[in-house]
């Protein structure tokens, strides 16, 4: 299983939500860059999760183009 995002969303709505969230927050009023980063990241990810949520996908197999039918047949002898 792998986690992916479906990036087929309304970009204007995402941009609007991001603009509004950062205007309403006090993320840039702190002096500690680590705290600013933590708050900024949480705001950003919560909005991205709303517009492009994480989904679990099943991975069927690993594609190995160098393993040809001939190599497989040699292994089955």
N, C-alpha and C positions, 0 to 999 in steps of 0.2 A: 504494500500500500504506500502511496505517496500523496502528499498534500499539494494541491494546485489551486490556482485562482482562475476563475472565469472572467477574463477581462473584456467581456462584452456588456458594457454598461453605458449609462448616460454620462458622458464626460462633463457636460455643463453642470449637471446636478452634483457630481463629485466636487468639481471646482467651487461651486457655490457653497457647499457644506464645509469644505476646507477653509475657504475665506472667512465664513461666518464663525467657525470654531476658533480660528486663530485671532480674529478680531475680539471675540468675547473672552478669550483667555488672558491670563496675566503671565503667560509663559516667558515673555521677554523682560519681565520686571525683577527677575531673580538674579543674584550675582554669581551663583554657583553654576558653572557650565554643565556639570553632571546632572544637576537637578533640572536645568532647562532642557537638556537632551531627553531625560526620562519623561518629562511632561509632554514635550513635543511629540516624541515617539508614541506615547499612549494615545494622544489625540489623533494623530495621523492614522495609526492602525485601527482605532475604533471606527473611523469614518471609512477607511478602505474595506474593513470587514463588512460594513453595511452595504457598500456598493459592489464589492467583489469578494464574497465570502470564500473562506477556505473550504475545499471539498476533498474528500478522500477518494482516491482513484486506485483501482486494482491494476497492477502491472502484470501483464500476461507472461511475458518472457523477455529475456535480454536478447537483443538482436546482435548476432556476431557474424558480420559479413565474411570474415575470413574462414569460417567453418562451412565448407562447401559440401555438396551431396557426396562427392568422392571421399572426402575425409570422414564423413559419417559412416559410409559403407565400409571403409577400412576399419573403423572402430567396432563394427558389428560382426566381424569375422571370428 
